[in-house]
Structures are given as structure tokens and as C-alpha cells.
Amino acid sequence: MESENQSAFDFPWMRRGSGRRTVVLAVGGGKGGIGKTLLTANLGIALARSALKVVLVDADLGGSNLHTCLGMELPEVNLSDFVGRRAERIEDTITETGVEGLGLISGAQDFLGSANIKYTQKMRILRTILTIDTDVVLMDLGSGTSFNVLDFFLLADYGLVMMVPEPTSLENSYRFIKSAFYRSLRHREKSEPFRKVIEEAMEQRNEHHIRTPYDLIRVVSRMDPERGDMYRAWMLAFRPLLVINQVRSKDDEELGPAVRAACRKYFGIDLDYLGHIAYDDSVWRAVRRRTALLAEGGESATISSVWGIANQVLERIRELEPRLAQGAAG
């Protein structure tokens, strides 16, 4: 059972106006095998080459392999050393990647063992990530909609949802976005009766027949019109980023705008669509060679699209922290 101490979780909306701080990004999605880790690794390289100091965090607690996508052997120290108190500070678990300005905190391999970490362990990791002395923390998340995955996603100033043009990925992505929004409401809401309604909404079958955020707000508005207005404002502020991977056709290219339109129409949630990444054999070849795509150099449509996404992310980082604009050029 999770603790109800919300003050222990420093969400982005709690950090606004708090002065100089690290910008946190998270890459998530509804299912595995969609390229989250590959994008995280290459996005980290792109941001580091744009004169930012970046720390990658492998937060896929059930199957960490971000080091592999960077062409690295398993680091000697990792997140489990911090959780197990073998490393006093989380900075002690950062390993150099060979890319200037880019460090890696490898995922837990032995202490945690799976994604089912204890609440206190999760909270310690989340709180400490915010204290890392760097410009940007970029997290690679596990798949699915467990509370652990959602809380890492919600910790971020910018949460990026990745999907591929497949029905299962589409369905799971909608579920991920909806679950993340409900989870954010659950953290914000202090009143127990309304928390119960939110928890009910997270169940597929529920007494109030809640299927979408619109339905939830309708129910809440009946109970308390002012609260309904507050939920609508929170919904407008909830704007995940979206990237479509493994695009093979013109129809695939049109999926991103279609998903954005569907989310706006049925959920009331407006996504920021960053673009798509074409399917490219060079990607899996780079994985087999245990090297990051951007680390190899060269030019391709895939590399160009990754840089295009990175430049859009850079714009958002600069908007949030203007001090990082100096010297950062994509």
C-alpha cells in the first residue's frame, strides 16, 4: 500500500518558480519493443552535442539495457548500489559514456531485481534524481502503466510518449496517456471522496461508467462544479510529447496528427507531436554492433529525424530554463 504523503513527491507543477534547477525528461510508452531505449540513448547524445550537460537514467527497473544501446559494457556501479546504500550519493553511480557531457546511471540489476520496488525506494530515487547537478536528466522508462512507471513519467517536466504504427501500440498508448493523467489527478487531489472517483476511473469497469477524462470531469462536476473547473484546467496543462517510431508508409506518417486529434477529441488532452522516425535497417544494425546510431556519424533520414526531434526538445528546454540557451545549438 502506498503512502499518502504527497509532499515527498516534487512534481513539476510544485517546482515552478523555484529558481535554477535541472530539467527532467522521460521517455515512456504503453508497451515494450517500440524503441524507447534507442530514442533515449540517441536523444541524450544529441542534447550533449548541443552543449548541454546530460545524465541518462535507466529507469526501466524490470529490464534495464540502456548501456547496451550506448555500446557500453554493464557499468560496475548502478542504481541498485544507490538504493542498497552501497553508494552514498546518486552521483557516485554516474558512469562516463565516452560522449562529452553525457553520463549514465545504469539500471538496477541485483538489489531491485524487478519493477516491483517498494514505495520508499521509489520515492528516494525520485527525490534524488531532482538533485543531480546537471542541465538535463533524461530517463528511459519501463513499459506499461504500473504506478512506478507512471510516477517516473510524471516526475518529468516533459514526458515523451513513443508508439509504433501497430494496433496494439496504439491501444496501449491511449491507455498510457489516460492512466498518466488520472495518476496526476490522484497525486494532486487531497479530498478522499474525489480520490475514490479517480481510482474508480482507473478501472476499466466502474460504477460511474467513466471511460475517458471527459467522463471523469463530468462526474466530478456534478459533485462539485468548482472542482470540475479545476480538473479541466489541469487537463489543459497536461501536454505529453508524442513521437511515432518505425514509420514505413504514408499512412504511418499521418498517424501522429491522427493520434493527436483523437486525444483532443475524446480525452480533452492535447499532445505536442514532435514528429516521426522512419524504419531503417541501420538502427537494428547499430544495436547489433552495440553502438548508438548518432555515435557512428554519417547521414540518413533516421538520423535527421532524430536530430529534428532533439531540436524541438531543445526549444522546450530553453523555454523552461532560458539560461541553458547560451551555447546550445542543434
C-alpha positions as CSV (number, residue, x, y, z in Angstrom):
1,M,0.0,0.0,0.0
2,E,1.4,3.3,-1.0
3,S,1.9,6.2,1.5
4,E,-0.3,9.2,1.2
5,N,2.5,11.7,1.9
6,Q,2.2,13.8,-1.2
7,S,4.8,16.3,0.0
8,A,7.5,13.7,-0.6
9,F,6.9,13.9,-4.4
10,D,8.1,17.1,-6.0
11,F,6.1,17.2,-9.2
12,P,6.9,19.7,-12.0
13,W,4.0,21.9,-11.0
14,M,5.4,22.1,-7.5
15,R,8.9,23.1,-8.8
16,R,7.8,26.1,-11.0
17,G,9.3,29.3,-9.9
18,S,11.8,27.6,-7.6
19,G,14.9,29.1,-9.2
20,R,17.7,27.3,-11.0
21,R,17.0,23.6,-11.4
22,T,17.6,20.5,-13.5
23,V,15.2,19.9,-16.4
24,V,13.8,16.4,-16.3
25,L,12.7,14.5,-19.4
26,A,11.1,11.0,-19.5
27,V,10.6,8.6,-22.5
28,G,7.7,6.2,-21.9
29,G,5.1,4.2,-23.8
30,G,2.4,1.6,-23.4
31,K,4.4,-1.4,-24.5
32,G,7.9,-2.8,-24.9
33,G,9.8,-3.1,-28.1
34,I,8.8,0.3,-29.6
35,G,12.3,2.0,-29.4
36,K,12.1,3.9,-26.2
37,T,15.7,3.0,-25.2
38,L,17.1,3.7,-28.7
39,L,15.5,7.1,-28.7
40,T,16.7,7.9,-25.2
41,A,20.3,7.0,-26.0
42,N,20.4,9.0,-29.2
43,L,18.4,11.9,-27.8
44,G,20.9,12.0,-25.0
45,I,23.8,12.2,-27.4
46,A,22.1,14.9,-29.4
47,L,21.5,17.1,-26.3
48,A,25.1,16.6,-25.1
49,R,26.4,17.6,-28.5
50,S,24.2,20.7,-28.2
51,A,26.4,21.9,-25.3
52,L,24.2,20.6,-22.5
53,K,25.3,18.5,-19.6
54,V,23.1,15.4,-19.6
55,V,22.7,12.4,-17.4
56,L,20.8,9.4,-18.7
57,V,18.9,7.4,-16.1
58,D,17.9,3.8,-16.9
59,A,14.6,3.7,-15.1
60,D,13.4,0.5,-16.7
61,L,13.6,-1.2,-13.4
62,G,12.5,-4.6,-14.7
63,G,14.8,-4.8,-17.8
64,S,17.5,-2.2,-17.9
65,N,19.6,-2.2,-21.1
66,L,20.3,1.5,-21.9
67,H,24.1,0.8,-21.6
68,T,23.8,-1.7,-24.4
69,C,22.3,0.9,-26.8
70,L,25.2,3.2,-25.9
71,G,27.7,0.5,-26.8
72,M,28.9,0.1,-23.2
73,E,29.5,-2.9,-21.0
74,L,27.4,-3.1,-17.9
75,P,28.8,-0.5,-15.5
76,E,30.3,-1.6,-12.3
77,V,28.1,0.7,-10.3
78,N,24.4,1.2,-11.0
79,L,21.1,2.3,-9.4
80,S,21.0,-0.7,-7.1
81,D,24.1,0.5,-5.4
82,F,22.4,3.7,-4.5
83,V,19.2,2.0,-3.4
84,G,21.2,-0.6,-1.4
85,R,23.2,2.2,0.3
86,R,26.5,0.9,-1.2
87,A,26.8,4.3,-2.9
88,E,26.2,7.2,-0.6
89,R,25.2,9.7,-3.4
90,I,23.4,9.1,-6.6
91,E,26.2,11.0,-8.4
92,D,28.5,8.1,-7.3
93,T,26.7,5.8,-9.7
94,I,27.2,8.0,-12.8
95,T,29.4,6.4,-15.5
96,E,31.1,8.2,-18.3
97,T,29.7,7.2,-21.7
98,G,32.5,8.3,-24.0
99,V,30.4,11.2,-25.3
100,E,31.5,14.5,-23.9
101,G,28.9,15.9,-21.4
102,L,26.9,12.6,-21.3
103,G,26.8,10.4,-18.2
104,L,24.8,7.3,-17.5
105,I,23.1,5.9,-14.3
106,S,22.6,2.3,-15.3
107,G,19.5,0.5,-14.2
108,A,19.3,-1.7,-11.1
109,Q,20.5,-5.2,-11.7
110,D,20.5,-7.1,-8.4
111,F,19.0,-5.2,-5.5
112,L,15.7,-4.4,-7.1
113,G,15.5,-7.3,-9.5
114,S,12.2,-6.2,-11.0
115,A,9.9,-3.3,-11.5
116,N,8.1,-4.0,-8.2
117,I,10.2,-1.8,-5.9
118,K,8.9,-0.6,-2.6
119,Y,7.3,2.8,-2.3
120,T,10.0,4.1,0.0
121,Q,12.7,3.0,-2.5
122,K,10.8,4.6,-5.4
123,M,10.4,7.9,-3.5
124,R,14.1,8.0,-2.6
125,I,15.1,7.6,-6.3
126,L,12.6,10.2,-7.5
127,R,13.6,12.8,-4.9
128,T,17.3,12.3,-5.5
129,I,17.0,12.5,-9.3
130,L,16.0,16.1,-8.9
131,T,19.2,16.9,-7.0
132,I,21.6,15.7,-9.7
133,D,24.0,18.6,-10.7
134,T,23.4,18.6,-14.4
135,D,21.4,20.6,-17.0
136,V,19.2,17.7,-18.1
137,V,18.2,14.4,-16.7
138,L,16.8,12.0,-19.4
139,M,15.0,8.9,-18.2
140,D,14.3,5.7,-20.1
141,L,11.2,4.1,-18.6
142,G,9.8,0.6,-18.5
143,S,6.7,-0.2,-20.4
144,G,3.1,-0.4,-19.1
145,T,1.0,1.6,-16.7
146,S,2.2,0.5,-13.3
147,F,2.3,3.2,-10.6
148,N,6.1,3.1,-10.6
149,V,6.3,3.8,-14.4
150,L,3.7,6.5,-14.2
151,D,5.3,8.3,-11.3
152,F,8.7,8.4,-13.1
153,F,6.8,9.8,-16.1
154,L,5.0,12.4,-14.0
155,L,8.2,13.5,-12.3
156,A,9.4,14.9,-15.6
157,D,9.0,18.4,-16.9
158,Y,8.4,16.9,-20.3
159,G,7.1,13.4,-20.7
160,L,7.5,11.9,-24.2
161,V,5.2,9.1,-25.3
162,M,6.5,6.8,-28.0
163,M,4.5,4.5,-30.2
164,V,4.7,2.5,-33.4
165,P,2.1,2.1,-36.2
166,E,0.5,-1.1,-34.8
167,P,-2.9,-1.6,-33.3
168,T,-1.6,-2.9,-30.0
169,S,0.8,0.0,-29.6
170,L,-1.9,2.5,-30.4
171,E,-4.3,1.0,-27.9
172,N,-1.6,0.8,-25.2
173,S,-0.5,4.4,-25.9
174,Y,-4.0,5.7,-25.3
175,R,-4.2,3.7,-22.1
176,F,-0.8,5.1,-21.0
177,I,-1.8,8.7,-21.6
178,K,-5.1,8.3,-19.9
179,S,-3.6,6.5,-16.9
180,A,-0.8,9.1,-16.5
181,F,-3.4,11.9,-16.4
182,Y,-5.5,10.0,-13.9
183,R,-2.4,9.3,-11.8
184,S,-1.5,13.0,-11.9
185,L,-5.0,13.9,-10.6
186,R,-4.7,11.3,-7.9
187,H,-1.5,12.9,-6.7
188,R,-3.0,16.5,-6.7
189,E,-6.3,15.7,-5.2
190,K,-6.4,15.9,-1.4
191,S,-10.1,15.0,-0.8
192,E,-10.7,11.3,-0.2
193,P,-14.2,11.2,-1.9
194,F,-12.7,12.6,-5.1
195,R,-9.7,10.3,-4.9
196,K,-12.0,7.4,-4.8
197,V,-13.7,8.6,-8.0
198,I,-10.3,8.9,-9.7
199,E,-9.3,5.4,-8.6
200,E,-12.6,4.1,-9.9
201,A,-11.9,5.8,-13.2
202,M,-8.6,3.9,-13.5
203,E,-10.6,0.6,-13.6
204,Q,-12.0,-0.3,-17.0
205,R,-15.3,-1.3,-15.5
206,N,-16.6,1.2,-12.9
207,E,-19.9,2.2,-11.4
208,H,-19.9,5.7,-13.0
209,H,-19.2,4.3,-16.5
210,I,-16.1,6.5,-16.7
211,R,-14.2,5.7,-20.0
212,T,-12.4,9.0,-20.7
213,P,-11.1,12.1,-18.8
214,Y,-14.2,13.9,-20.1
215,D,-16.4,11.4,-18.3
216,L,-14.4,11.8,-15.1
217,I,-14.7,15.6,-15.2
218,R,-18.4,15.2,-15.9
219,V,-18.9,13.1,-12.7
220,V,-16.7,15.4,-10.6
221,S,-18.5,18.5,-11.9
222,R,-21.8,17.0,-10.7
223,M,-20.3,16.5,-7.3
224,D,-18.5,19.9,-7.2
225,P,-18.7,22.4,-10.1
226,E,-15.6,24.3,-8.9
227,R,-13.6,21.2,-8.7
228,G,-14.7,20.2,-12.2
229,D,-13.3,23.5,-13.5
230,M,-10.1,22.9,-11.7
231,Y,-9.8,19.4,-13.3
232,R,-10.4,21.0,-16.7
233,A,-7.5,23.4,-16.1
234,W,-5.2,20.6,-15.0
235,M,-6.2,18.7,-18.2
236,L,-5.3,21.6,-20.4
237,A,-1.9,21.8,-18.7
238,F,-1.2,18.1,-19.2
239,R,0.6,18.0,-22.6
240,P,2.7,15.0,-23.2
241,L,5.1,14.9,-26.2
242,L,4.5,12.3,-28.9
243,V,6.8,10.5,-31.3
244,I,5.9,7.8,-33.8
245,N,8.7,5.3,-34.5
246,Q,9.2,2.7,-37.3
247,V,7.3,4.6,-39.9
248,R,7.2,2.7,-43.2
249,S,4.4,4.3,-45.3
250,K,2.5,7.5,-46.0
251,D,-0.4,6.2,-43.8
252,D,2.1,5.7,-41.0
253,E,3.3,9.3,-41.4
254,E,-0.2,10.5,-40.9
255,L,-0.6,8.6,-37.6
256,G,0.9,11.2,-35.3
257,P,-1.6,14.0,-36.3
258,A,-4.4,11.5,-36.1
259,V,-3.5,10.4,-32.6
260,R,-3.2,14.0,-31.5
261,A,-6.7,14.8,-33.0
262,A,-8.2,11.7,-31.3
263,C,-6.7,12.5,-27.9
264,R,-8.0,16.1,-28.1
265,K,-11.5,15.0,-29.3
266,Y,-12.1,12.0,-26.9
267,F,-9.9,12.8,-24.0
268,G,-9.6,16.6,-24.0
269,I,-5.8,16.1,-23.8
270,D,-3.6,18.0,-26.3
271,L,-0.4,16.2,-27.3
272,D,2.6,18.0,-28.7
273,Y,3.6,16.0,-31.8
274,L,7.3,16.1,-32.3
275,G,7.4,14.0,-35.5
276,H,8.2,10.5,-36.7
277,I,11.2,8.3,-37.1
278,A,11.4,6.2,-40.3
279,Y,12.0,2.5,-40.2
280,D,15.6,2.0,-41.0
281,D,17.8,-1.2,-41.1
282,S,20.7,0.9,-39.9
283,V,19.0,1.1,-36.5
284,W,19.0,-2.6,-35.7
285,R,22.4,-3.0,-37.3
286,A,23.7,-0.3,-34.8
287,V,22.2,-2.3,-31.9
288,R,23.9,-5.5,-33.1
289,R,27.2,-3.6,-33.2
290,R,26.4,-2.3,-29.7
291,T,26.7,1.4,-30.7
292,A,24.4,4.3,-30.8
293,L,23.2,5.5,-34.2
294,L,24.3,9.1,-33.7
295,A,27.7,7.9,-32.3
296,E,28.5,6.4,-35.7
297,G,28.2,9.6,-37.6
298,G,27.0,9.7,-41.2
299,E,23.7,10.9,-42.6
300,S,20.4,9.2,-43.1
301,A,16.7,10.1,-42.9
302,T,16.5,8.4,-39.5
303,I,19.5,10.4,-38.1
304,S,17.9,13.6,-39.5
305,S,14.6,12.8,-37.9
306,V,16.2,12.1,-34.5
307,W,18.0,15.5,-34.7
308,G,14.7,17.1,-35.7
309,I,13.1,15.7,-32.5
310,A,16.1,16.7,-30.4
311,N,15.9,20.3,-31.7
312,Q,12.2,20.5,-30.7
313,V,13.1,19.1,-27.3
314,L,15.9,21.7,-27.0
315,E,13.4,24.5,-27.7
316,R,11.2,23.4,-24.8
317,I,14.2,23.1,-22.5
318,R,15.2,26.6,-23.3
319,E,11.7,27.9,-22.7
320,L,11.7,26.3,-19.3
321,E,15.3,27.2,-18.4
322,P,16.5,30.2,-20.6
323,R,19.9,30.0,-19.0
324,L,20.5,26.8,-21.0
325,A,20.1,28.6,-24.3
326,Q,23.6,30.0,-24.2
327,G,25.9,27.8,-26.2
328,A,23.2,25.2,-27.0
329,A,22.8,24.8,-30.8
330,G,21.4,21.8,-32.5
